[in-house]
Each structure stands twice: as C-alpha cells, then as structure tokens.
Amino acid sequence: MVDLIQYLPILIFLGIALALSTAFVFLPMGAARLTGTHNPTADKLAEYECGFPAFEDPRSQFDVRFYLVAILFIIFDLEAAFLFPWAVSLKQTGWAGWATMMVFLAELVLGFIYAWKKGALDWE
Amino acid sequence: MIQAIAFYLFATLTIFSGAVTILARNPVHSVLWLILAFFNAAGLMILIGAEFIAMLLVIVYVGAVAVLFLFVVMMLDIDFAQLRAGFIKNFPLGFALAFVLLAELVMGVGAYKAGGLALGTPDAATAPVAGLSNTAAIGALLYSRYLFLFETAGIILLVAMIGAIVLTHRQRGDVRGQKPSSQISRRPEEATINLQPEVGKGVTL
C-alpha cells in the first residue's frame, strides 16, 4: 500500500496552481471593469485579422502524415511505459526479466528500423 | 479526511466531465472534457494505491490517445446537418442500443448490491510480494510469469507500427532530401568559379 501522504504536496500544488490561474484570468477582467469605461460595441469586439478571414470551418482535412506521426508517438510511448515497472523490479525478475525486455526492445527496434528506412520519420 | 475530500473532488469532476463529454455539441470540446475525465480518473487511481496505473493513464491516455482523438475529430469532415437528418431514420436502432446500455447499468447496480465478487485466491506464484511498491509488484509478475503475454504485446505494437506506415505513408517523388555527408564534404573550389567576361559578351555556365 502506498503512503498517500507523499502525494499531499502535489495536491497542494494543484490547488495553488488552480487558484493562481483563476486569479490571472479574472483579476485583469475585474480591474479593467472597475477602472475603465465599459462600453463595448460590435465593431470593438470583432476580431481583426489581416489578409485572411478570421473565422472559417475548422474541420478542414489536413495531411494524413500528422496522423502517422501521432501513431508512431503512441507506440513508442507505450514501449517506454513498459520500461518503468521493468526497471524497478529487476531485482525480483533477474536475468530472465532482463532478457525478456531485450527481446521486447529488439521487436520494436525492428519496427524502428523499418520506419526509418521507409522514410516515415522524414517530413520532406 | 484529506483523502475523503480528494476522493469526492476527483469523483465529482470525473462524473461531471464525463457527462459534459457526452452532452457537448462541439466534438473538439468533447475530447477536451474527456481529457479532464482521464486526469481525474488518474487521481482516483492514486487514491486506491495503483500508482503505476495512474501514471499510465496520464502518459498513455492523456498524452497519446486523447491527442489521437483530437486528430480524428479534426480530420473528420462532419456535416452536422446531414448527421441530424439521419436521426429519425436511425432512431429505433439508437434507442435499442441505449436500452441495452441502461439494462447493463441496472444489472451492474444489482450486482453491486449482491455483495463483493469472490475472486480466486492468488496462488504462490501470483501473490503480491510483501514490501514491494505497486509498480515493482506489477513488474515482478509481468516480466516472469506473464512473459509470453508481454512479448505478444510487443509483437502487436510492431504490427501496428508497420500497418500504420503501410497504410498512410506516401513517398513523394519530387522531394530532394538532405545528404549530410556530400553537403559537408563539398569544397569552395568545386562549387564556385571566377570569370572575367568581356564587355558585351555573355557568360556560359
């Protein structure tokens, strides 16, 4: 069982971060409301962007290569996630556990070489 | 005390953001609320002592899967008017699915009231080793007893990687990539020439 008191500082920091970010958002709004004249019009609130329309449909299709990069990232991310319990339990699993992970890494290095040789990691 | 407060905080936020995930009209907002739900679920996992699962939830689900969801949502060319047009037509099917899910929920609550599950007692090989942290206990089992499943996971990852590359990678012919060795080994003498052309005459390159 974990000693949860170890996580208390993180919880406290979480609270402080939440309070600070809330203050940064709402304090300037309140200060501006109290000190300046609050007189918005449609033209003042409109976004101005030079050269292209400020609003358009965000659902434009873009290059599938972004998706490939994301998939490759997930796969190597998962591989790294498997390394953490392996690293802390080597004393229990011994050489057999070490060899297991080396086989696992070899499998993924194979995939890595394939991705590299195919040019999937090049942006062009 | 703090544990109870943290539990109610995380649990409430998980349920709330899960509900907003379903109810939000904009799919991109849905995914962002889903990410918040993942974060709070990670907090709940820490509270029950499953540290590794909590970190995995943040690293894999928030870091990778949610990003992929965003990709898919943004890539899909959804026409909302067309989607709503099929609502009446597909209503019976949708209603049937919703009913099945509701029945499952009711049965789940019923099972909860019936008492705890009688899981098999762990044998000597799978019993958690005393004095080990959660992560080390997972590792001690995963890399010895469940070694075959672990290697299978590696093979599945390899297949996924190769499949993604085969399906989506397109080689464009007109691209000139970098060739570092020849670029570095190039000398000024072979790259430039000095000429003194006469007045009124051109230069042939």
Interface residues (C-beta under 8 A of the other chain):
Chain A: M1 V2 L4 Y7 L8 L11 P58 R59 S60 Q61 F62 V64 R65 F66 Y67 L68 A70 I71 L72 F73 I74 I75 D77 L78 E79 A80 A81 F82 F84 P85 W86 A87 V88 S89 L90 Q92 T93 A96 G97 T100 M101 V103 F104 E107 L108 L110 G111 Y114 A115 K118 G119 A120 D122 E124
Chain B: I2 Q3 A6 V28 I46 L47 G49 E51 F52 M55 L56 I59 V60 G63 A64 V65 V67 L68 F71 M74 M75 L76 D77 I78 V129 L132 S133 N134 T135 A136 A137 I138 G139 A140 L142 Y143 S144 L147 F150 E151 A153 G154 I155 L157 L158 A160 M161 I162 A164 I165 T168 H169 R170 Q171 R172 V175 G177
